[in-house]
Amino acid sequence: MHPAQALRICLLLSSLLLARAEESSYRFESSTNNMAMSSRGGGRVFVASNNYLHQFTRGLVLERWNRTGPRLDGPCEKSQGCCQRWTNTTNVNRILVVDEGNRHLITCGTVRGGACEMRQLSDISDSQQNEKGRVATLDLRASTLAFPLLIDNSTHMLTAVTSTGEGSRFIPANCKGDDSYYEIKETRILLRSLEGQVTGSLFLNYDSAFDEPSVDLPTSEEHQFVQGFHLNGAIYISVNAANAKVVFANVSSVREGVLVNVSCSLAGSGPLQVLSSALVSTAGSPSFLAAVLSRQEQPQHNALCLFELGRFNAVKKDLIAMRKIAIASDTIDSTPLFSYSGLLSVSATLERNWAVIFLGAEDGRLIKLVLDENMKVLRPSILIELQDESPIKHSIMFDKIDPHYFYLLTERMVRRLKVANCSKYSSCERCLSAQDPYCGWCVNEERCSFNSECQKTIWIKFTGQADSCPKVAFQPSAIADTLDKAQHFKVILKGNLGNVNRQKGECMMRNTKTSEIICHANYSTYCLCRLSSETYLQLSNQIDPFVEATFQLMSLNITIKLHNCFNSHASRGNSPCSNCVNSGCYWWATEQKCSLFPNLSKMQACPHVTRAEQSTQLDLHIYLKDAEILEKSNLSCVYNGKVELTYSAMWINKSVIKCGRPTFDDERRIIPVNLIHTNDAKNIIDNPNSITVYSCDDRKADCVFCTPQKSCTDSIVTSINPDRVASSERNTLSIVGKRLNVGSRASLQIYGMADHSADISNDCTIENSTLVKCVLPKAIHGKKTMCLLYDSEEDCAANRTAFLEYVTNIRVTEIHPAVSWLDGGRRMTISGKNFDVVKQMQISLSEGRRSWIECSPGQVNWTCESPFMQNGIPGNYSVFFRFSGSEQQVNMIYHENPIFYNFTEVIDEKQLLITVMRKKDSLHLFKSDVKIFVLRGADGPLECNITEVMDDKIKCVLNTTHISISELEVRIGQKYSSKLIPSPINNPILFGLFVIPVMLVIFIVIYCWASRQKDKQFSKKLDCQMELLESQFRTQIREGFVELQTEGSDVCLLRDYNSIPFLDYKHFATRTFFPESANESSETSFVKDLIVTMPQRAQEQSDLNQGFNALYNFLNNERFLVISIHVLEQQKDFTIKDRCRFASFLTIAFHSNLVHLTNVLDHLLKDLMDRSSAQPKLLLRSTETVVEKLLTNWVSLCMYGFLRESVGEPLFKLVSAIKQRINLGPVDAISGKALYTLNEDWLLWQVTDFKPLKLDVAFQLNTEADVERDHDSSSRFEVEVLDCDTIGQVKEKIFETFYNKYGYSQRWQMEDIDLEVIEKGEHQRLQDIDQTSQELEGGKKKLNTIGHYHIPNEASLVVIRKREKGSKPVIPDSEWADNLCHLISPQSVSVESPVPEQGKKKFKVKEMYLTKLVSSKVALQSFVENLFRSIWSLHNGKPPIAVRHIFDILQEQANNKKITDPDVLHIWKTNSLPLRFWVNVIKNPQFVFDIEKTSHLDGCLSVIAQAFMDSFSLSSQHLGKHSPTNKVLYARDVPHYKEEVKGYYRYIADLGSVSEEELKNFLTEESQKHQNEFKEKDAMIELGKYIQKYSVQLESGPEGEDLTNMRDAIVQIREYYVQKSTCSWE
């Protein structure tokens, strides 16, 4: 491929991708109301819909949405005493105005009496309410208009509202005279102020900056305001009353405005109404008001009319009253500029001095008009055709930042689109001939684009003048027929090339047929291309060869046609001379030859035929021009190209010849005529106009066709059938009219406004004089003009045209009923859109779709029978409809076949009432679904008239009583039937004497036979089940073996571990200190940034400070503190919980003085060891004393840095890997059990078959944070799920994948988001529980899964924000969870599930799946080992100082107590560090990370923590077949870990003791690193409460201690708390 071509293709593809990315849309849940835009903050778009307000970025990424309704509201100020009952009222937005100056958004709706709210442009949820009512009308039938006015750099708002007072049709009869009713008494235009406080009286009041800011319209007739605008200090508002009007007024004096009637000469009858209006600015001085006008109830005559604004200022006024607007006595008239059926809206803009108008229509088309300087339409075009054909009622809104885009608002959607589709024009000529001022030719990139998209190159714009596209000219421009010497060409570049220096380039030419380079030359003013004879010969052998010229100076690549004079005779056509001359060659007239060289005859121009006239019935005069050179030539006329119709021509003068004219006896059509040389029929005189004659003898100028009697006639098309057809089908069109049998053949031409060329159908049959049938061509949807042509006609006649509409948006909208039984045959009514064009409809189930069932049409809807469900399984299924060349999928529900089990008969006068009993179901049968027949043998069935259908019975009546019913048949639909026989009548005497003994004997015989048969069947069934169980065991064991041999770590973890969600220091500490109060205030009550204290009074504060100083000194006295702890621990009511809390308060109180806290800890540890000398191995095993809890807290604080830097990442990887391993297989959403786990208690052994799926997930959460982090709606990735996953589990997997990819900087709550599946452009919301959920016996419901919704592999899902907040989560509490199930089914059998075949039910034993524990262990082994080794490895050869200090104390105490058993010291170290700290961290990762720990995750971590502790154990494990699996799982690994632990302990012991200075520096650094993190004073106060509580016991103290100073301090502390309790701030 040529480099220039490759570059052009790449640019084209990139532009298409960019355009697709920049054009976006958003669909709303409710109907839209208004739209506005702000240019601040990069631009924001606001859309108001029923009960909602949305805030978007310019790219329509949803930033925020705010619910505005419904709310309990009414038309009065208060509900009490209101004339109308207050109800939940939908808030419909009436006013949406952007105040750029104050950065406000003004919204007013149909609640709160039409009052408004002011919202911030950056955040619509930040709002203030204004209580001034009656700004907007509450009744949607009464108009409300508002738009901003920027006057003197200040924003004002003009409002115009229709009166809803007592004289109007809008006020209810019972509200007349009610003063509290929100009525608007006058139809008023008012200029309002946007200054001042929103809650103040000036806001939205009369604008005091103007003398006369309001005016009232007459109340004699109802005025409805449409649209308005502000220009040069004047306002223009279009109004509808009895007819169309316009209000014109100056802003400085609104009261002096005038009401002007406007008129436009539309077709049809009736008063005119304005549907939409807009300002049309021009490059010159005049501007116009563009209005879409319509006749009432006649949308086919809608048209666009222009009214020059200057005419409104010159109208004559009739002043009628004060405060009332003046009425103009003149009417401003206009003529339609453009007409189109169903026009609804108009918008206009000015682009490069060209006025461009956009028109919205009810068929979903957006029409673009470009106007010339005379305000005439240059070329209408269809810019947008909405596939759903939604009416475009709202005027489009141009992007204030990039005017090349606009926003289109329809009923349920807003779209951001380009103002022009320039890329569809592939050449410069097509680009400029489109006459679109937005589009121009980008020369270097060789594409049609906006000017802004053409960077650093020449952009040729549409000017309306001559073509300025770059072209290549050859001199000579043709090939000669002589090859005597080498030839050369001059290659010249022409066209609008800007300031490009043409003298510093190169050019290269290539034969496009052979790809051979012809020449390569430098470019000065031209390129001189020299050709060899061989190259020249190759070109001369081609008919008009194509040559590609490439110019390096501009990267131009242009292919042109080089004419071949020598071979031009092969394609001369109907004008050989003109073709030759236009090719740059010379025509030798006498030789009839084309040559590169001129002839000596010096012919000035080509002789050619201009016209033909019939002089007599038998003669034809042909007029020629430039025919002097042919004066002596013998010429002939040939008719219809037939030799037998050739007539000799006779010269009358130099420019006229006469030919004979044949009679056309059997033909009624147009006859082509050519003039030829008599000696050579192939040599044709140029006939550029292709002259023709008519077969008629009538000489009427407009006579084209005639009857067989040669009388002139006109054919007329009166109607066509059908006039609406499907675009995707080749329909047969019946054309009805008069005198349609003219001509020998007919053709059909169809063209539309958006079509670049007309569609032609030559498949037409002339049936008779009133009917022609044609097969329609396929075409794009829209309204077309059909034209009937005959023979060689090219132009359409007005009396043979009609309008035809092609329809594409054909779809099913409703199935009723959407429920069927399994056998099918239920008649369903199918409603849809555009069903009038559907000729055939078929229905089929989604499985296979091999057999289609024909449906029958009705007047409006179609009727189909539900298909037969072959698999016999009830559920939610997809049904396919096929019509008009397309298919559509619709969901419907299949239930079990109805069950009828008995019937009764009751005789009522002359009727027999029959009641058929049925089992309750969810089919909701109708009378039309059921037929009941009494079977009478040879007499045939007798139908019973259905009278009532209920859930458990059906009643019918027979108009006879003389019948004995032996059998009854119930038919449901067309395919299902059930036969019933009557219950036996009980006669007690006969039954007792005869029937009972016989039945008893029969019963005994049957019982004996059945018992024997049952034993045989049971034995056979048992053998079958044993074989099945054995087979399943073999299969499961083999699968487990294969899985163990092939298992590896296949988890995909977080990419960027800098974004691991670590908890900060203070939250880690408080969760460790108070694990039992993680959700209580204790966790944060001592964190400084969460505490707010109230000021104290000066004197009280001073006294309290003295008391607190006593407490502070007491706690800082190591001796007092140690004695106090020992005394407190001796108290029986000082519980373990109190001891732990005391230790935690103590840790927080001295967080800034860890040296003092460490001394206290060391002292208490020594005292504890002294007390535990009898059983030293039990030391530090539990947490029953203050010092044990204090040791835990101290280690946690000192080890935080090591934990975060060295162990945090392996621990997070392990937790993430466990989560992914659990989710690799099925997980029961109710119990949490999973197939892949480490804990036997959490093993899901009741697993069913499942298969993995890959889903393509896109995010449309659209928050401002998302945009900043570039993780917005453009985030799209692949997520692996299982078909048995619930919707909630799929959400978790999606966000887990998101976090692994982007980190944990963004977090969402699962209940705040929804999932939608996209299938064939349709969105379906996925929920765990909905109406399609499977219901089981006992009232339980089964959670919906991916398989339940039949979602295929690689399906597309969208993550969106839930619009309905506060919906109930899937499993909120155990009470509701008891009514749900997932994978573990309850004992009851599904109502909808068939009973499984006996002997084929799968047997499942838990032990079969124990291999899953081993495979999970293998998959996670690397993560476990990395975690363990990160704990006992020595980073930089140095263990943490805190570990060394604790081990030093333990070693010192062992030496002091002369303990020689090394096992004791090993146990002490294990109990103080791994058991007390590391196990707590491993089992509780939520202490370290901001994550949620599930019960299942806790079970898996417990197994790992057990293996971790076993690694520190000195005892050997003796495991057997009855040992717990949690121990057996890591039995082989624990011995290796034990050796590593011993080496770890041994290495620390060899390092020696840590110095006091090194320890003190470490503790001081840790205190300073996290200073001011806690409220230490409050912690001391909590400690003082314990001292106060046990002050009496503390004063007595232990014997042998001098406690004088301690007692004095305790007295001061007690007095401090007494004073504290009496303080006012307390």
Disulfide bonds with the S-S distance in Angstrom:
Cys76-Cys82 2.19
Cys83-Cys175 1.91
Cys108-Cys116 1.84
Cys264-Cys305 1.98
Cys422-Cys439 2.03
Cys428-Cys469 1.92
Cys431-Cys448 2.07
Cys442-Cys454 2.03
Cys507-Cys527 1.79
Cys519-Cys529 1.94
Cys565-Cys585 1.66
Cys577-Cys606 1.85
Cys580-Cys594 1.98
Cys637-Cys659 1.79
Cys696-Cys706 2.26
Cys703-Cys712 1.99
Cys764-Cys774 2.09
Cys787-Cys796 2.28
Cys855-Cys864 2.00
Cys944-Cys956 2.14
